[in-house]
Structure formats: structure tokens, C-alpha cells
Amino acid sequence: MSPHNPLLPDAYDVAWTVFTVLLFALTVTALTSLIRRAHRLSSMRAMVWAVVIIAAPGLGPAAWFGVGRRSPAERPEER
């Protein structure tokens, strides 16, 4: 068995490529969702969400889908 495995770099390349493509798709999906719901948000809030989605890949889209996507009218009332 050789200590040098020529397939190892290829596997890493494939894994990172898949990860990057999925992250890009998640970001595009989050931005599309934001654009469709922008009429429910103020201009400033929509701009801040767009910056968060773009500046924090992975976390920004996850935050949008988890918290930001619900409009204020759809949120349950806090007592």
C-alpha cells in the first residue's frame, strides 16, 4: 500500500465543490424568498436581510428561513 493516495485530493475537491454549490443554491433561494416577501417589509429591513444573507453564507439564509421569513402579521402575539 502506498502512503500517497492520488484519489484523496479528488475526493476533497468533489466534497468542497458540492458544499459550495449547495451553499450557493441556499443563498439564491433565500434571496428569492426575500424578494417575494419584500413588499411586507420596510425598505431598510429588506436591505438589512439582503446584506445578512449575502455576508453570512449558511447562517444568513438559515436565519432568514428560521426567523425573518415570517411577516409581523403572521407572528404569534407575545403576552
C-alpha atoms as a printed R data frame, in Angstrom:
   type eleno elety resid chain resno       x      y      z
1  ATOM     1    CA   MET     A     1   0.000  0.000  0.000
2  ATOM     2    CA   SER     A     2   1.356  3.364 -0.952
3  ATOM     3    CA   PRO     A     3   1.210  6.210  1.604
4  ATOM     4    CA   HIS     A     4   0.319  8.585 -1.209
5  ATOM     5    CA   ASN     A     5  -3.295  8.190 -2.302
6  ATOM     6    CA   PRO     A     6  -3.956 10.010 -5.576
7  ATOM     7    CA   LEU     A     7  -7.740  9.804 -5.005
8  ATOM     8    CA   LEU     A     8  -7.709 11.776 -1.750
9  ATOM     9    CA   PRO     A     9  -7.341 15.237 -3.321
10 ATOM    10    CA   ASP     A    10 -10.070 14.395 -5.819
11 ATOM    11    CA   ALA     A    11 -12.462 13.404 -3.048
12 ATOM    12    CA   TYR     A    12 -11.789 16.658 -1.204
13 ATOM    13    CA   ASP     A    13 -12.306 18.620 -4.406
14 ATOM    14    CA   VAL     A    14 -15.645 16.921 -5.030
15 ATOM    15    CA   ALA     A    15 -16.776 17.407 -1.415
16 ATOM    16    CA   TRP     A    16 -15.891 21.102 -1.379
17 ATOM    17    CA   THR     A    17 -17.481 21.629 -4.791
18 ATOM    18    CA   VAL     A    18 -20.742 20.015 -3.646
19 ATOM    19    CA   PHE     A    19 -20.661 22.046 -0.417
20 ATOM    20    CA   THR     A    20 -20.080 25.283 -2.351
21 ATOM    21    CA   VAL     A    21 -22.854 24.573 -4.854
22 ATOM    22    CA   LEU     A    22 -25.329 23.752 -2.056
23 ATOM    23    CA   LEU     A    23 -24.369 26.919 -0.160
24 ATOM    24    CA   PHE     A    24 -24.798 28.999 -3.314
25 ATOM    25    CA   ALA     A    25 -28.198 27.400 -4.007
26 ATOM    26    CA   LEU     A    26 -29.317 28.077 -0.429
27 ATOM    27    CA   THR     A    27 -28.251 31.722 -0.738
28 ATOM    28    CA   VAL     A    28 -30.058 32.181 -4.068
29 ATOM    29    CA   THR     A    29 -33.182 30.528 -2.661
30 ATOM    30    CA   ALA     A    30 -33.113 32.788  0.400
31 ATOM    31    CA   LEU     A    31 -32.674 35.916 -1.735
32 ATOM    32    CA   THR     A    32 -35.547 34.817 -3.991
33 ATOM    33    CA   SER     A    33 -37.739 34.284 -0.954
34 ATOM    34    CA   LEU     A    34 -36.750 37.708  0.396
35 ATOM    35    CA   ILE     A    35 -37.594 39.388 -2.914
36 ATOM    36    CA   ARG     A    36 -41.012 37.732 -2.973
37 ATOM    37    CA   ARG     A    37 -41.774 38.912  0.566
38 ATOM    38    CA   ALA     A    38 -40.119 42.341  0.321
39 ATOM    39    CA   HIS     A    39 -43.457 44.130 -0.024
40 ATOM    40    CA   ARG     A    40 -44.285 43.067  3.554
41 ATOM    41    CA   LEU     A    41 -41.062 44.559  4.937
42 ATOM    42    CA   SER     A    42 -39.790 48.094  5.186
43 ATOM    43    CA   SER     A    43 -37.061 49.067  2.732
44 ATOM    44    CA   MET     A    44 -34.459 49.183  5.478
45 ATOM    45    CA   ARG     A    45 -35.417 45.783  6.899
46 ATOM    46    CA   ALA     A    46 -35.330 44.182  3.434
47 ATOM    47    CA   MET     A    47 -31.899 45.713  2.767
48 ATOM    48    CA   VAL     A    48 -30.546 44.502  6.110
49 ATOM    49    CA   TRP     A    49 -31.818 40.962  5.433
50 ATOM    50    CA   ALA     A    50 -30.226 41.004  1.971
51 ATOM    51    CA   VAL     A    51 -26.869 42.028  3.463
52 ATOM    52    CA   VAL     A    52 -27.135 39.363  6.181
53 ATOM    53    CA   ILE     A    53 -27.989 36.663  3.638
54 ATOM    54    CA   ILE     A    54 -25.073 37.602  1.391
55 ATOM    55    CA   ALA     A    55 -22.475 38.436  4.065
56 ATOM    56    CA   ALA     A    56 -23.014 35.343  6.231
57 ATOM    57    CA   PRO     A    57 -23.232 32.378  3.881
58 ATOM    58    CA   GLY     A    58 -25.015 29.496  5.513
59 ATOM    59    CA   LEU     A    59 -26.000 31.382  8.647
60 ATOM    60    CA   GLY     A    60 -27.714 34.269  6.842
61 ATOM    61    CA   PRO     A    61 -30.047 32.094  4.756
62 ATOM    62    CA   ALA     A    62 -30.719 29.843  7.765
63 ATOM    63    CA   ALA     A    63 -31.651 32.911  9.840
64 ATOM    64    CA   TRP     A    64 -33.925 34.172  7.060
65 ATOM    65    CA   PHE     A    65 -35.776 30.865  6.762
66 ATOM    66    CA   GLY     A    66 -35.920 30.419 10.532
67 ATOM    67    CA   VAL     A    67 -36.835 33.905 11.711
68 ATOM    68    CA   GLY     A    68 -37.102 36.547  9.019
69 ATOM    69    CA   ARG     A    69 -39.458 34.867  6.617
70 ATOM    70    CA   ARG     A    70 -42.451 35.217  8.893
71 ATOM    71    CA   SER     A    71 -44.049 38.597  8.448
72 ATOM    72    CA   PRO     A    72 -45.082 40.586 11.536
73 ATOM    73    CA   ALA     A    73 -48.744 39.759 10.847
74 ATOM    74    CA   GLU     A    74 -48.002 36.027 10.872
75 ATOM    75    CA   ARG     A    75 -46.058 36.010 14.132
76 ATOM    76    CA   PRO     A    76 -47.898 34.884 17.250
77 ATOM    77    CA   GLU     A    77 -48.674 37.632 19.712
78 ATOM    78    CA   GLU     A    78 -46.425 37.827 22.767
79 ATOM    79    CA   ARG     A    79 -48.080 38.431 26.083
